[in-house]
Amino acid sequence: TTTTTTTATTLFVSVKCNHQSIARMMKSCTSVVLFLCTLWAIGQAFSPVVRPTLQVPQLSTNAVQLSSSSNDNNSKNNGDDSSLGDDSSWDDDVDYEKEFPVDPTADKSPDPSLPWDEPSNAMEGNSFMESGKLGIKLDLGPMSDKDAAEIKAAATEVINEAIAAGIDDIEALRKKMKKEVEEQRKRLQLQSEWNSQKAQEQLLSKIDKMTNDFLSENAALRKSTKLAAAADRSMEGRGSEMGSWGVLGQTEVVMGGTTSGASPYNAAVTAKEETKSALAPKENRIVVIANTQQDNFAKQLVEPLTKSLQEVVADLEVDVFAPTATFPLGGNNAATVLVFLTSLSDASTVRNGLERLLRRTMLGNGKVAQPPTQLVAISTIGTERTDKMPYSMQNLLGGRLEKRRQMEEAVMNVVNQKVDAPSLDYTICKLGELKASVSGYFSLKPGDSLDGELQTETAVQVLRQAIALQVSARNATFSFVGGPNGLLATQEEWDEAFVPLAGPEIFRTELADTSPDELGRFIEYMHEWGSIPESSKALTTPIRVVTDGPTSPTAGVVEQSVMQFLYLPTNTGSRYMSKSEERAREREAGSRSGGANSSPEKTLAAAKKAKEGGLEIVMEVTRDDKVRVRARRCNYSPGVIIKEMTEETLLGRLKKTLDYWQKEELKLKE
């Protein structure tokens, strides 16, 4: 019994060990077979032939269950042997020594302390893999045409994907080469433009020299011609010459921009100029022309204004030149020129200095310097009111105010007569007398329309806004007085203070009894009123009404609507011709057209189309929930005469219409 038990235990452990080894070998064989099948499938895809299939027989093992017990247990259970019956001989036909041979070299039984599923050293040392035989019968059957076609299609798809990837790489390389060729072409084009511009500059310099020589030789003739032209102008109606907008509140107002946006003269930020590499980029630089030794305005303003601007503009450089110094050609590539007219003597000094500052020149790096695009002139109030006290008394001593007015006109003429790029803007700032302490409230209005004293801090704050922050100050003239106790606290308030410069604004009122919710009804009421003046014959100038004019709301406006009265062209003003002039024009037209005379209608149609001006009614709701109505000039071209009579008629009717509206609103609320 003991020998049988030992033998059974040894057979059981051997079976378990052989079973685990066979399972591991089968797993390795399966991987090898799958690899061989893959190679065979690839070969079959390109050269389909009938090959035998792989057949792996299933491995079956008989379960062996042995039991042993001690001699004491056998003696105790002898009475129970009969319960096994015939089943006790279920493994009689199994030859364990043949089925599971024992390693003859092993001289000891398995260690019972080891796990039953861990292979023995003897089996690991005598594995099937070391014998060189797998113990697997390979019986590969023939492959069907369908399987071969599927494998071939899969291989074709892999090849096509590889070819498509190669084509994509070639296309990407082609695009890259095309981009590089395009960049090279652009560089060559920029170089060609630079060479062309350089040659043009040389040609223009030569032409300027020839022109100056010619003008020097004919100075006397030109002087007489200018006198004749001045006489003709003095006989014509007084219009917008020198940038004048006419009369506002018995004071002269200087023409400003037609909208709150950039004026048509402002080309400082045009994309075309920025993209040309031949032009040097604008620098954060301001050129100041001032006599800081003798001029009281320059002594008090130059230094604090420089510090204030440097707080707004990063890396700002300020170059100060005395009026007697030699000004740099092109203004050292500066963006702005600040001229203290109080430091200069006459208009010729202004013209000569600006001509040098605005001339293009070559820089040391081969770039072309861009001349300044903004002229800011510092003047004084009263230059347009020399016939009124107290300015008439100030003008007695050498005509000081008249000379400053001539210098203001010289600045505006330089801007209006400039035709080459970049265009130029001007800003005329009229200051009151500077004082150390001023108690008056701050006020800013268009034109030369204020009186009073000015504190230095007030002047610095306003000039900083006009130079660096306010677009509406471009191509405008304004005056300001007062002290710092009335200065505005936020940038939005400063923007609102400069709003009247756009146009300029000539009328403003608030409808105290109208709520913001009633703005739509008020706009409809104004549109109905606007159709009446359009058909009226009381106006000296025909008009056309536009009820949906362009809006330009500022930060202080919540909602806005604009209605325009646009003036239509007539045969008056600059188009008026005397009888002799009409006959001369008819003879000239007849000689060109075979004797056909031109009618006044054809003459009007052939006249240069220009903006004849207009009046703009702005209806808006402010951020403090107030309904406001403003009237400002619009649609004016330089040199067009102000239609003052038509404007006064329209403003008078507007005021009566607003009074009627407010009375009706009071009745409704009662």
NORKACOR-V827278 format. One line per field, one symbol per residue. ss: DSSP state (2 for helix, 1 for strand, 0 for the rest). burial: # if it has 24 or more other ideal C-beta (glycine too) atoms within 12 Angstrom, else .. A space follows every 50 residues. Layout:
ss->???
burial->???
This chain:
ss->02222222222222222222222222222222222222222222220000 00000000000000000000222222022222202222200000022220 00000000000000000000222220022220000000000000222222 22222222222222222222222222222222222222222222222222 22222222222222222022222222222222222000002221111100 11110000000000000000222220001000001111100000022222 22222222222200001111100000002222200111112220002222 22222220001100000110000111111100000000002222000002 22222222222222220000000011111110111000000011110000 00111222222222222220222001111111022200002222222222 20001111111000022222222222222222220000000011110000 00000011111111111000002220002222222222222220000002 22222200000111111111110000111111111100000002222222 22222222222222222220
burial->.......###############..##..#...#...#..##..##..... #..#.........................................#...# .#.......#........##.##...#...............#....#.. #.............................................#... #.....................................##########.. ##########.##.####....#..#.###.##.########..####.# ##.###.##..##..#.####.#...##################..#.## #.#########.....####################....#...#....# ################.#...#############...#...######### ##################################.###.....####### #########.#..#.#.##..##.###.##..##....#.######..#. .###.##.############.####.........#............#.. ...........###########...###################.##### #.##..##..##........
